[in-house]
Amino acid sequence: MSGRRDGSTPIVETFERFLTDKGKGDGGSSGNYRREAERELDRFLAWARGKGDDPANAAPPESWNGILPTDTPGEASRDVRFSDLDATVMSDYARYLVASGYANSTVQTYYAYVASWCGWASKQGYLSRNYARESDAEDPLPDNDGSRPGDQPAWDSTDRDRITRHVDEQAEAAIDAWFDIDVDVDERGDLESDAVRQKARARREAIAAARDRVLVYLLCYTGLRGAEFLADPDDDRPGRNGLRWQHVSFGDKAATVFRKNQQWMEASLPDPVLGPLERYKELLDPGEDWPVIPTLHRPTLAQHVQDGLREAGVDADEIEALRDAKPDLVLAAEYDLSAPPALKPNGARRVMKRLSEGAGLEIDDAHGYLTPHGGRRGMGEVMVREFGYAAAARYLDNSEEMVREAYQHIEAADRADQATEALSRTDQRVRSNDLEGEDG
């Protein structure tokens, strides 16, 4: 081992030390756990390097090239490093294990060895956290009770109707309240004016409600992964720090996003998304480098605005007067400050929990609210049912094999209907039961 403990370390350099720590006997060189863990780390490394087929993440499976970028000179020739790992990579590996045909318990066991190594690497300082145990990474894993990835929560048409109706009402009411506040021309520069202060607070509430509406519409209708438009807390690269307005094209009905294959690609923005998105942009009037979904975390925005105004040459007394009169988000927009941080996945989950409760939705699952990932799964179901697996795969930026695995329950139901139809033509009892059902 080189001795360094950061993201630039090749992952293979840590395997022996991990195995020794987990092994038994003299020098940790023996033991069943060590032997099994070594096999699974070798499997993970081969997959990450692109050695072998992957029916879950590549079409055709033999085209799998691993997790290293192939369009960056020199990247494909180096070995896999810790900086290449994140929750998306671990999620893809979980899908690979599932698609390899192992029993549910075997998939869980094999994945657990790699997750244990990730946890060890986090404690040793190579990773900021155990990506393998994040909820997004574990979503594809089958449950020990035998359930499959298709059992994961998915928003249905009723969920979409109720949550979009709720955020529409909230946003329009807040925008109307802001619009209805009049400020006399001679008061507009007066920070002590009650009307100015009320107008600024109302604008902040309108922006917040419009932002929440856009978040919901993106989740409902685009099929985007959270990592493609929210901010990764440990990856500030362009494309992983939140979707920016400069990457949104209303004319093309598209957004340019950094896909899981580490390439910039176009993602569709269906018509239902465009109206709320345009209304929100007009209200916020952001810079092109601003995130579409900024954080509304008050301490974060407070620090951002104070730093930004100070860099703009505003003295401390004036900063205090401005912040006393107007909310930080409004000041950031009015003074054209640099881009505030984007909303993170955990923040998006909190927003969706709050909005689900506000809409009176009672979701019968372990979460109890509309989770962001369920929006993508729900859109996948719509595309599969209406246009088939190939079209759904293109829309979701997945392989067709992966989509078939995730939505196998739809295909099973279709096959059942086909079998019933066939039997009704050949078997008298099936035909009679069918007719009785129509009469009833």
C-alpha positions as CSV (number, residue, x, y, z in Angstrom):
1,M,0.0,0.0,0.0
2,S,1.1,3.6,-0.7
3,G,0.1,4.9,2.7
4,R,-2.1,7.7,1.4
5,R,-5.7,7.7,2.6
6,D,-7.9,9.7,0.2
7,G,-10.0,9.3,-3.0
8,S,-6.9,8.9,-5.2
9,T,-6.0,5.5,-3.7
10,P,-6.7,2.6,-6.0
11,I,-9.2,0.4,-4.2
12,V,-7.3,-2.8,-4.8
13,E,-4.5,-1.5,-2.7
14,T,-6.7,-1.8,0.4
15,F,-8.0,-5.3,-0.1
16,E,-5.2,-7.2,1.7
17,R,-5.3,-4.9,4.8
18,F,-9.1,-5.2,5.0
19,L,-8.9,-9.0,4.7
20,T,-6.1,-9.2,7.3
21,D,-8.2,-7.2,9.7
22,K,-11.1,-9.5,9.2
23,G,-9.1,-12.7,9.1
24,K,-8.2,-15.3,11.8
25,G,-5.0,-17.1,12.7
26,D,-1.4,-15.7,12.5
27,G,-1.5,-12.4,10.7
28,G,-5.2,-12.7,9.9
29,S,-4.3,-15.0,7.0
30,S,-7.1,-17.6,7.5
31,G,-10.8,-18.0,8.2
32,N,-14.0,-18.5,6.3
33,Y,-14.9,-14.9,6.3
34,R,-11.6,-13.8,4.8
35,R,-11.9,-16.4,2.1
36,E,-15.5,-15.5,1.2
37,A,-14.8,-11.7,1.4
38,E,-11.8,-12.0,-0.8
39,R,-13.8,-13.8,-3.5
40,E,-16.5,-11.1,-3.4
41,L,-14.0,-8.2,-3.5
42,D,-12.4,-9.8,-6.5
43,R,-15.8,-10.1,-8.1
44,F,-16.6,-6.4,-7.4
45,L,-13.2,-5.3,-8.7
46,A,-13.6,-7.3,-12.0
47,W,-17.1,-5.7,-12.5
48,A,-15.8,-2.2,-11.7
49,R,-13.0,-2.7,-14.2
50,G,-15.4,-3.9,-16.9
51,K,-14.3,-7.5,-17.0
52,G,-17.2,-9.7,-18.0
53,D,-20.8,-9.2,-18.9
54,D,-23.4,-7.1,-17.1
55,P,-27.0,-7.8,-18.1
56,A,-28.3,-5.2,-15.7
57,N,-26.3,-2.1,-16.6
58,A,-25.3,-2.6,-20.3
59,A,-27.1,-3.5,-23.5
60,P,-25.9,-5.8,-24.9
61,P,-24.4,-7.3,-21.6
62,E,-21.0,-7.9,-23.2
63,S,-20.6,-4.1,-23.9
64,W,-20.1,-3.4,-20.2
65,N,-17.0,-1.3,-19.8
66,G,-16.9,-0.8,-16.0
67,I,-17.3,2.4,-14.0
68,L,-14.4,4.5,-15.3
69,P,-15.2,7.2,-17.8
70,T,-14.4,6.1,-21.4
71,D,-14.6,9.5,-23.0
72,T,-11.8,11.1,-20.9
73,P,-8.2,10.6,-22.1
74,G,-6.2,8.4,-19.7
75,E,-9.2,7.6,-17.5
76,A,-10.0,4.2,-18.9
77,S,-6.4,3.1,-18.7
78,R,-6.0,3.7,-14.9
79,D,-7.3,1.5,-12.2
80,V,-10.5,2.1,-10.1
81,R,-10.0,4.5,-7.3
82,F,-12.1,5.4,-4.2
83,S,-13.1,8.7,-5.9
84,D,-14.9,6.6,-8.5
85,L,-17.3,5.2,-5.9
86,D,-20.6,6.6,-4.9
87,A,-24.1,5.4,-4.1
88,T,-25.0,5.2,-7.8
89,V,-22.1,2.8,-8.4
90,M,-23.1,0.6,-5.5
91,S,-26.7,0.6,-6.7
92,D,-25.6,-0.5,-10.1
93,Y,-23.5,-3.3,-8.5
94,A,-26.5,-4.4,-6.5
95,R,-28.5,-4.6,-9.8
96,Y,-25.7,-6.6,-11.4
97,L,-25.9,-9.2,-8.6
98,V,-29.6,-9.4,-8.8
99,A,-29.5,-9.9,-12.6
100,S,-26.8,-12.6,-12.2
101,G,-29.5,-15.1,-11.1
102,Y,-28.5,-15.7,-7.5
103,A,-31.1,-16.4,-4.8
104,N,-32.3,-13.4,-2.8
105,S,-30.3,-14.5,0.3
106,T,-27.2,-15.0,-1.8
107,V,-27.4,-11.6,-3.3
108,Q,-27.7,-10.1,0.1
109,T,-24.7,-12.1,1.4
110,Y,-22.5,-11.2,-1.5
111,Y,-23.4,-7.6,-1.4
112,A,-22.8,-7.5,2.4
113,Y,-19.1,-8.4,2.0
114,V,-18.5,-5.4,-0.3
115,A,-20.6,-3.2,2.0
116,S,-18.4,-4.3,4.9
117,W,-15.3,-3.3,3.0
118,C,-16.9,0.1,2.2
119,G,-17.7,0.6,5.8
120,W,-14.1,-0.3,6.8
121,A,-12.7,2.1,4.1
122,S,-14.9,4.9,5.5
123,K,-13.5,4.4,9.0
124,Q,-10.0,4.3,7.6
125,G,-10.4,7.6,5.8
126,Y,-10.6,6.5,2.1
127,L,-14.4,7.2,1.8
128,S,-16.4,10.0,3.4
129,R,-19.1,7.5,4.3
130,N,-20.3,4.0,3.5
131,Y,-22.0,4.4,0.1
132,A,-23.0,0.8,0.0
133,R,-25.4,1.3,2.9
134,E,-27.2,4.3,1.6
135,S,-30.9,3.8,0.8
136,D,-30.5,4.7,-2.9
137,A,-27.7,2.1,-3.2
138,E,-29.7,-0.7,-1.4
139,D,-33.0,0.0,-3.3
140,P,-32.4,-2.7,-6.0
141,L,-31.5,-5.4,-3.4
142,P,-34.2,-8.1,-2.9
143,D,-35.6,-8.3,0.6
144,N,-34.8,-11.4,2.7
145,D,-38.5,-12.3,2.7
146,G,-38.3,-12.9,-1.1
147,S,-39.7,-9.6,-2.5
148,R,-38.1,-8.3,-5.6
149,P,-37.0,-4.8,-6.9
150,G,-40.5,-4.5,-8.5
151,D,-42.0,-4.3,-5.0
152,Q,-40.3,-0.9,-4.4
153,P,-42.7,2.1,-3.9
154,A,-43.9,3.8,-7.1
155,W,-46.1,6.8,-7.4
156,D,-49.4,6.0,-9.3
157,S,-51.7,8.3,-11.2
158,T,-53.7,9.1,-8.0
159,D,-50.5,10.0,-6.1
160,R,-49.4,12.3,-9.0
161,D,-52.8,14.0,-9.2
162,R,-53.1,14.7,-5.5
163,I,-49.6,15.9,-4.9
164,T,-49.5,18.1,-8.0
165,R,-52.9,19.5,-7.2
166,H,-51.6,20.3,-3.6
167,V,-48.4,22.1,-4.8
168,D,-50.4,24.0,-7.5
169,E,-52.7,25.4,-4.9
170,Q,-49.9,26.3,-2.5
171,A,-47.8,28.0,-5.2
172,E,-50.7,29.9,-6.8
173,A,-51.9,31.1,-3.4
174,A,-48.5,32.3,-2.4
175,I,-47.9,34.0,-5.8
176,D,-51.3,35.8,-5.6
177,A,-50.5,36.9,-2.0
178,W,-47.2,38.4,-3.2
179,F,-48.8,40.1,-6.2
180,D,-51.6,41.6,-4.2
181,I,-49.2,43.7,-2.0
182,D,-48.8,47.2,-3.4
183,V,-45.7,49.3,-2.7
184,D,-45.8,53.0,-3.5
185,V,-43.2,54.2,-5.9
186,D,-41.7,56.5,-3.4
187,E,-41.3,53.7,-0.8
188,R,-39.6,51.1,-2.9
189,G,-36.1,52.0,-1.8
190,D,-37.1,52.4,1.9
191,L,-36.0,49.4,3.9
192,E,-38.0,50.7,6.9
193,S,-41.3,50.6,4.9
194,D,-43.7,48.0,6.1
195,A,-45.0,47.5,2.6
196,V,-41.4,46.8,1.3
197,R,-40.8,44.3,4.1
198,Q,-44.2,42.6,3.5
199,K,-43.6,42.4,-0.2
200,A,-40.1,40.9,0.3
201,R,-41.4,38.3,2.7
202,A,-44.3,37.4,0.4
203,R,-41.9,37.0,-2.5
204,R,-39.8,34.6,-0.5
205,E,-42.8,32.5,0.3
206,A,-43.9,32.6,-3.3
207,I,-40.5,31.5,-4.5
208,A,-40.4,28.7,-1.9
209,A,-43.8,27.4,-2.9
210,A,-42.9,27.6,-6.6
211,R,-39.6,25.8,-6.0
212,D,-41.5,23.0,-4.1
213,R,-43.9,22.7,-7.0
214,V,-41.0,22.3,-9.5
215,L,-39.4,19.7,-7.4
216,V,-42.6,17.7,-7.4
217,Y,-43.2,18.1,-11.1
218,L,-39.6,17.0,-11.9
219,L,-40.1,13.9,-9.7
220,C,-43.5,13.2,-11.1
221,Y,-42.8,13.4,-14.8
222,T,-39.2,13.4,-15.9
223,G,-37.9,10.1,-14.5
224,L,-34.7,11.8,-13.5
225,R,-32.4,10.3,-10.8
226,G,-32.0,12.5,-7.8
227,A,-28.3,12.7,-8.5
228,E,-29.0,14.3,-11.8
229,F,-30.7,17.4,-10.5
230,L,-30.0,17.5,-6.8
231,A,-26.6,18.1,-5.0
232,D,-24.4,15.2,-4.0
233,P,-23.2,16.2,-0.5
234,D,-19.7,14.7,-1.3
235,D,-19.3,15.5,-4.9
236,D,-19.2,19.2,-6.1
237,R,-18.3,18.4,-9.7
238,P,-20.5,20.1,-12.3
239,G,-23.4,17.9,-12.9
240,R,-23.4,16.5,-9.4
241,N,-23.9,19.9,-7.6
242,G,-27.5,20.4,-8.8
243,L,-29.1,21.1,-12.2
244,R,-28.3,24.6,-13.4
245,W,-30.6,27.0,-15.3
246,Q,-28.0,27.2,-18.1
247,H,-28.6,23.6,-18.8
248,V,-32.4,24.0,-19.2
249,S,-33.8,24.6,-22.7
250,F,-37.5,25.4,-22.8
251,G,-37.5,25.4,-26.6
252,D,-36.0,21.9,-26.8
253,K,-38.1,20.7,-23.8
254,A,-34.9,19.3,-22.4
255,A,-32.3,19.6,-19.7
256,T,-28.7,18.6,-20.1
257,V,-27.8,16.4,-17.1
258,F,-24.7,14.4,-16.0
259,R,-25.9,10.8,-16.4
260,K,-24.7,7.8,-14.3
261,N,-22.3,6.8,-17.2
262,Q,-20.4,10.1,-16.4
263,Q,-21.5,11.7,-19.7
264,W,-23.6,14.9,-20.3
265,M,-26.8,13.9,-22.0
266,E,-30.2,15.4,-22.8
267,A,-33.1,14.5,-20.6
268,S,-36.7,15.2,-21.5
269,L,-38.9,17.8,-19.9
270,P,-42.5,16.9,-20.7
271,D,-45.1,19.6,-21.2
272,P,-46.6,19.4,-17.6
273,V,-43.2,20.4,-16.2
274,L,-42.6,23.4,-18.5
275,G,-45.3,25.7,-17.2
276,P,-44.4,25.5,-13.5
277,L,-40.7,25.7,-14.4
278,E,-41.2,28.9,-16.5
279,R,-43.4,30.6,-13.9
280,Y,-40.9,29.8,-11.2
281,K,-38.0,31.2,-13.2
282,E,-39.8,34.4,-13.9
283,L,-40.5,34.8,-10.2
284,L,-37.0,34.0,-9.0
285,D,-35.1,35.7,-11.8
286,P,-31.9,33.7,-11.1
287,G,-28.5,33.8,-12.7
288,E,-27.9,31.2,-15.3
289,D,-25.4,29.5,-13.0
290,W,-28.0,29.2,-10.2
291,P,-29.3,25.7,-9.3
292,V,-32.9,25.1,-10.4
293,I,-33.7,23.7,-6.9
294,P,-31.7,25.8,-4.4
295,T,-31.6,25.0,-0.7
296,L,-33.9,27.0,1.5
297,H,-31.9,26.1,4.7
298,R,-31.9,29.4,6.5
299,P,-28.4,29.2,8.2
300,T,-26.8,28.1,4.8
301,L,-28.5,31.0,2.9
302,A,-27.6,33.4,5.7
303,Q,-23.9,32.6,5.4
304,H,-24.1,32.7,1.7
305,V,-25.7,36.1,1.5
306,Q,-23.4,37.7,4.1
307,D,-20.3,36.4,2.3
308,G,-21.7,37.5,-1.1
309,L,-22.7,41.0,0.0
310,R,-19.3,41.5,1.8
311,E,-17.5,40.4,-1.4
312,A,-19.7,42.9,-3.3
313,G,-18.4,45.7,-1.2
314,V,-21.4,46.2,1.1
315,D,-20.4,47.3,4.6
316,A,-21.4,45.5,7.7
317,D,-24.1,48.0,8.8
318,E,-25.8,48.0,5.4
319,I,-25.7,44.2,5.3
320,E,-27.4,44.1,8.7
321,A,-30.1,46.6,7.5
322,L,-30.7,44.6,4.3
323,R,-31.0,41.3,6.0
324,D,-33.4,42.8,8.6
325,A,-35.6,44.1,5.9
326,K,-35.6,41.2,3.4
327,P,-35.2,37.4,3.4
328,D,-31.8,36.1,2.4
329,L,-33.1,34.3,-0.7
330,V,-34.7,37.5,-2.0
331,L,-31.4,39.4,-1.4
332,A,-29.4,36.8,-3.2
333,A,-31.6,37.1,-6.3
334,E,-31.9,40.9,-6.2
335,Y,-28.2,41.5,-5.8
336,D,-27.4,38.8,-8.4
337,L,-25.1,37.0,-5.9
338,S,-23.2,33.9,-6.9
339,A,-25.2,30.7,-7.0
340,P,-26.4,29.4,-3.6
341,P,-26.1,25.7,-2.8
342,A,-28.6,23.3,-4.4
343,L,-30.9,21.1,-2.4
344,K,-29.5,17.7,-1.3
345,P,-31.3,14.3,-1.5
346,N,-31.9,14.3,2.3
347,G,-33.5,17.7,2.0
348,A,-35.6,16.6,-0.9
349,R,-36.9,13.7,1.2
350,R,-37.8,16.1,4.0
351,V,-39.7,18.3,1.5
352,M,-41.6,15.4,0.1
353,K,-42.6,14.2,3.6
354,R,-43.9,17.7,4.4
355,L,-45.8,18.0,1.2
356,S,-47.2,14.5,1.4
357,E,-48.5,15.3,4.9
358,G,-49.9,18.7,3.7
359,A,-51.7,17.0,0.8
360,G,-53.3,14.5,3.2
361,L,-51.6,11.5,1.5
362,E,-51.5,8.3,3.6
363,I,-48.9,6.0,1.9
364,D,-49.1,2.4,3.0
365,D,-45.4,1.5,3.0
366,A,-42.4,1.7,5.3
367,H,-41.8,5.3,4.5
368,G,-45.3,6.7,4.9
369,Y,-44.8,9.5,2.3
370,L,-44.0,9.9,-1.4
371,T,-40.3,9.2,-1.6
372,P,-38.4,10.9,-4.4
373,H,-37.3,7.6,-5.9
374,G,-40.9,6.5,-6.1
375,G,-41.5,9.3,-8.6
376,R,-39.0,7.9,-11.0
377,R,-40.4,4.3,-10.6
378,G,-43.9,5.6,-11.2
379,M,-42.9,7.3,-14.4
380,G,-41.1,4.0,-15.5
381,E,-44.4,2.2,-15.0
382,V,-46.3,4.7,-17.2
383,M,-43.7,4.3,-20.0
384,V,-43.6,0.5,-19.8
385,R,-47.4,0.2,-19.8
386,E,-48.0,2.7,-22.6
387,F,-44.9,2.2,-24.9
388,G,-43.1,-0.9,-23.8
389,Y,-39.8,-1.7,-22.2
390,A,-37.5,-0.3,-24.9
391,A,-39.1,3.1,-24.8
392,A,-39.1,3.1,-21.0
393,A,-35.4,2.2,-21.0
394,R,-34.6,5.1,-23.3
395,Y,-36.6,7.6,-21.2
396,L,-35.1,6.4,-17.9
397,D,-31.6,6.1,-19.3
398,N,-31.3,2.4,-18.4
399,S,-30.7,-0.8,-20.2
400,E,-33.8,-2.7,-21.4
401,E,-32.7,-5.7,-19.4
402,M,-32.6,-3.5,-16.2
403,V,-36.1,-2.1,-16.9
404,R,-37.5,-5.6,-17.5
405,E,-36.1,-6.7,-14.2
406,A,-37.4,-3.7,-12.3
407,Y,-40.9,-3.9,-13.8
408,Q,-41.2,-7.6,-14.2
409,H,-44.6,-7.5,-12.4
410,I,-46.1,-5.7,-15.4
411,E,-44.9,-8.3,-17.8
412,A,-46.2,-11.1,-15.5
413,A,-49.6,-9.5,-15.4
414,D,-49.7,-9.1,-19.2
415,R,-48.7,-12.8,-19.6
416,A,-51.5,-13.8,-17.2
417,D,-54.0,-11.8,-19.3
418,Q,-52.7,-13.4,-22.5
419,A,-53.0,-16.9,-20.9
420,T,-56.6,-16.2,-19.8
421,E,-57.5,-15.0,-23.3
422,A,-56.0,-18.1,-24.9
423,L,-57.7,-20.4,-22.5
424,S,-61.0,-18.7,-23.0
425,R,-60.8,-19.8,-26.6
426,T,-60.1,-23.5,-25.9
427,D,-61.5,-24.4,-22.4
428,Q,-65.2,-24.4,-21.9
429,R,-65.0,-23.7,-18.1
430,V,-62.7,-20.7,-18.6
431,R,-65.0,-19.4,-21.4
432,S,-68.1,-19.9,-19.2
433,N,-66.5,-18.2,-16.2
434,D,-65.6,-15.2,-18.5
435,L,-69.2,-14.9,-19.7
436,E,-70.5,-15.2,-16.1
437,G,-68.2,-12.3,-15.1
438,E,-69.6,-10.2,-17.9
439,D,-73.2,-10.9,-17.0
440,G,-72.5,-10.1,-13.3
